[in-house]
Amino acid sequence: MRVLVIGGDGYCGWATALYLSNRGYEVAILDSLVRRHWDLELCVETLTPIAPIQHRLQRWRDLTGKSIDLFIGDITNYDFLSKTLHKFEPEAIVHFGEQRSAPFSMIDREHAVLTQVNNVVGTLNLLYAMREDFPDCHLVKLGTMGEYGTPNIDIEEGYITIEHNGRKDTLPYPKQPGSFYHLCYDDQTEVLTRNGWKLFKDVSPEDEVATRQLSSAQLVYAKPTALMSYYYEGQMYCLEGRRLDLCVTPNHRMVTSYKKRDDSEQMRFEVAGEILHKYNRYHIGCEWEGEEVATFTLPGYSYLNGGYVPTTKPPVEIRMDDWLCFLGWYIAEGSVDSGRKKAPNRIAVPQKSGLHSDQVALALGRIADAIGCSYSAYPIKDSDLIVHYLFSTQLAVYLKHLGKSYDKHIPKELLNLSRRQLRILFDALMEGDGTWMNREKDYGRYYTVSRQLADDVQEIAIKLGLSANVSRFGNEYRVNITKSTICQVNQFPEEPNDWMEDYCGQVYCCEVPGDGIVLVRRNGKPVWCGNSKVHDSHNIHFACRMWGLRATDLNQGVVYGVLTEETGMDELLINRLDYDGVFGTALNRFCIQAAIGHPITVYGKGGQTRGFLDIRDTVRCMEIALANPAAAGEFRVFNQFTEMFSVGDLAMMVKKASHSLGLDVEINHLDNPRIEKEEHYFNAKNTSLLSLGLQPHYLSEALIDSLLNFAVKYQHRVDKNQILPKVSWHR
């Protein structure tokens, strides 16, 4: 069998490539050698001396007479990947080519993005290349048990059977990773933040974006845990209707709903590419709590009295409800006239005589009473207009900051008020520059020449539980408002609202806490939509179902050990052994710390329980998966580990073994740099590989002794400055 090992220069990849070659497989390695570059970037070295890969492969050939082809390049480069596949023509692909370190991805934004581009784009390229020319090739991808998180139920192997409302189905097991996996939007999509609508490319880590949960429509702002941007070339799923506009990658998680028998809406996630031309329902509105604020503080200001003596006007407290009513009328209809000598800084709000004029008089009169200024109203000759005036320099100075006609806006802090108070502001805005189409106010419009004001009014309407989109006619913006917050699409099969189209450019996403739902907008039309996690697994699953590919996802536990039969043949074939805070794994790191007399560093309480396995079992699992391929269209998941230990238990085992070798070792509990449960239930299933013939190498004191002796041999290469963690999950 011809097997291409992607990432064959790494810890698991190198051991696997030699193991398969030694057992008669025709093996090639594809690697960008970026793992060596990351060592240089982080100023760390693996404990063991690693020769250039060309020297390693030559030594393997000298010792065994077996050749391993080498292709150096990056699988995020589709042309390179495609040419490599055509040249080697693999029957199976073992994919180790993802950046595996959670701490590495958490260093900063750049490393998070690098991780996503490397992992997500690389795997997508591989899937497309397989679909085009190698549809029968079996993909074996190394995943991680970390995708599951630490749920309070048993972890099945990839899938779980669920009974709900009298029906049963087998679904992918829920994933709760602590790393970044996303599906993306095009470059015209915006997301609502606490500072208004922003294109994804303009969102910063400090922004808070609007989120909700499947089970709750409550709008809550949360900082994104990751921001993604990468180049994408391929098809996009597009959806457009009168109130809806989306353009997303085909495997994007869409937030839709269906109507239950009691007429309630059941929210759900669906994959974009799977719902093409299907009837669906999307949600636009929300529930909003906000903050009830009693008063508004009109800022004080200083001026020169008589041109010589500086005078300060103190701030003035105004009842917030009165201020909002006034501000709505001012934003809609008012202006500041600061050029008149007889009445400098005069605030004017014109209105036709009648009910609205009476409302303006009441609103301005309350402000005049609050700040102690003059109010008057004058009818315009030969007109039904009445102009209402306030005369206050202090008020005028503040209002000038809210812009003139083309750049008027509502102060951002007011957009976070309670729903009741937002209603006061909204009603005054609509009375001034809006119109309702019926008495029930089911549908209405707000008109303005300010784009920012249109966005602000839209945000208020959404927080009031309404649906609102922004459209432009010439120089005017219209905010189209309706009570209905459910948008139906593909109601008529002969005239679908969605289609697939080619796309070439940047795509964006952000990850947020909870269910991963954000409020996005495209061409002024907002909708709740998903972001996605464990992206590569979703992509592979999607490709298998859509294109009939065959894949095995090996969710691997924490690997320990350094020697296999092959890597132990010669010093030039030796494998990596990382101990630093970024790439070092628990047991390997503990043994090296013990060997140099450094305290064993346990993060937090040490109750974190994980699955573990020996590197010799890793290579055997790969062979088992290759020898028993998945069927066409099957996405198969095996949990690849042999034993479960808590981190604290491992530390105690290393300490005990160290004492038998005469090493005096202490255990130190450090503040946990990660955000994770330190005591939890953990029971994962791992029967599939065992049933296919895996005979595990269980962790023993003798094995720990060999690791310790190995660490002692190379202890002179340890940089003690790299032992403690330097990357934190905390803000």
Stockholm file with secondary structure:
# STOCKHOLM 1.0

chainA/1-731         MRVLVIGGDGYCGWATALYLSNRGYEVAILDSLVRRHWDLELCVETLTPIAPIQHRLQRWRDLTGKSIDLFIGDITNYDFLSKTLHKFEPEAIVHFGEQRSAPFSMIDREHAVLTQVNNVVGTLNLLYAMREDFPDCHLVKLGTMGEYGTPNIDIEEGYITIEHNGRKDTLPYPKQPGSFYHLCYDDQTEVLTRNGWKLFKDVSPEDEVATRQLSSAQLVYAKPTALMSYYYEGQMYCLEGRRLDLCVTPNHRMVTSYKKRDDSEQMRFEVAGEILHKYNRYHIGCEWEGEEVATFTLPGYSYLNGGYVPTTKPPVEIRMDDWLCFLGWYIAEGSVDSGRKKAPNRIAVPQKSGLHSDQVALALGRIADAIGCSYSAYPIKDSDLIVHYLFSTQLAVYLKHLGKSYDKHIPKELLNLSRRQLRILFDALMEGDGTWMNREKDYGRYYTVSRQLADDVQEIAIKLGLSANVSRFGNEYRVNITKSTICQVNQFPEEPNDWMEDYCGQVYCCEVPGDGIVLVRRNGKPVWCGNSKVHDSHNIHFACRMWGLRATDLNQGVVYGVLTEETGMDELLINRLDYDGVFGTALNRFCIQAAIGHPITVYGKGGQTRGFLDIRDTVRCMEIALANPAAAGEFRVFNQFTEMFSVGDLAMMVKKASHSLGLDVEINHLDNPRIEKEEHYFNAKNTSLLSLGLQPHYLSEALIDSLLNFAVKYQHRVDKNQILPKVSWHR
#=GR chainA/1-731 SS CEEEEETTTSHHHHHHHHHHHHTTCEEEEEECCHHHHHHHHHTCCCSSCCCCHHHHHHHHHHHHSCCCEEEESCTTSHHHHHHHHHHHCCSEEEECCSCCCHHHHTSCHHHHHHHHIIIIIHHHHHHHHHHHHCTTCEEEEEEEGGGGCCCSSCBCSSEEEEEETTEEEEEECCCCCSSCCCCCBCTTEEEEETTEEEEGGGCCTTCCEEEEETTEEEEEEECCSEEEEEEEEEEEEEEECSSCEEEECTTCEEEEEEECTTSCEEEEEEEGGGSTTCCEEEECCCBCCCBCCCEEEECCEEEEETTTEEEEECCEEEEHHHHHHHHHHHHHHCEEECCCSSSTTEEEEEEETTHHHHHHHHHHHHHHHHHTCEEEEEECTTSSEEEEEEECHHHHHHHHTTCCGGGCCCCGGGGGBCHHHHHHHHHHHHHHHEEESSTTCSEEEEEESCHHHHHHHHHHHHHTTCEEEEEEETTEEEEEEESCCEEEECCSTTSCSEEEEEEEEEEEEEECSTTCEEEEEETTEEEEEECCSSHHHHHHHHHHHHHCCEEEEEEECEEECCCCTTTTSCGGGCCCCCCSTTTCCHHHHHHHHHHTTCCEEEETTSCCEEEEEEHHHHHHHHHHHHHSCCCTTCEEEEEECSEEEEHHHHHHHHHHHHHHTTCCCCEEEECCSSCSCSSCCCCBCCHHHHHTTCCCCCCCHHHHHHHHHHHHHTGGGCCGGGSSCCCCSCC
#=GC SS_cons         CEEEEETTTSHHHHHHHHHHHHTTCEEEEEECCHHHHHHHHHTCCCSSCCCCHHHHHHHHHHHHSCCCEEEESCTTSHHHHHHHHHHHCCSEEEECCSCCCHHHHTSCHHHHHHHHIIIIIHHHHHHHHHHHHCTTCEEEEEEEGGGGCCCSSCBCSSEEEEEETTEEEEEECCCCCSSCCCCCBCTTEEEEETTEEEEGGGCCTTCCEEEEETTEEEEEEECCSEEEEEEEEEEEEEEECSSCEEEECTTCEEEEEEECTTSCEEEEEEEGGGSTTCCEEEECCCBCCCBCCCEEEECCEEEEETTTEEEEECCEEEEHHHHHHHHHHHHHHCEEECCCSSSTTEEEEEEETTHHHHHHHHHHHHHHHHHTCEEEEEECTTSSEEEEEEECHHHHHHHHTTCCGGGCCCCGGGGGBCHHHHHHHHHHHHHHHEEESSTTCSEEEEEESCHHHHHHHHHHHHHTTCEEEEEEETTEEEEEEESCCEEEECCSTTSCSEEEEEEEEEEEEEECSTTCEEEEEETTEEEEEECCSSHHHHHHHHHHHHHCCEEEEEEECEEECCCCTTTTSCGGGCCCCCCSTTTCCHHHHHHHHHHTTCCEEEETTSCCEEEEEEHHHHHHHHHHHHHSCCCTTCEEEEEECSEEEEHHHHHHHHHHHHHHTTCCCCEEEECCSSCSCSSCCCCBCCHHHHHTTCCCCCCCHHHHHHHHHHHHHTGGGCCGGGSSCCCCSCC
//
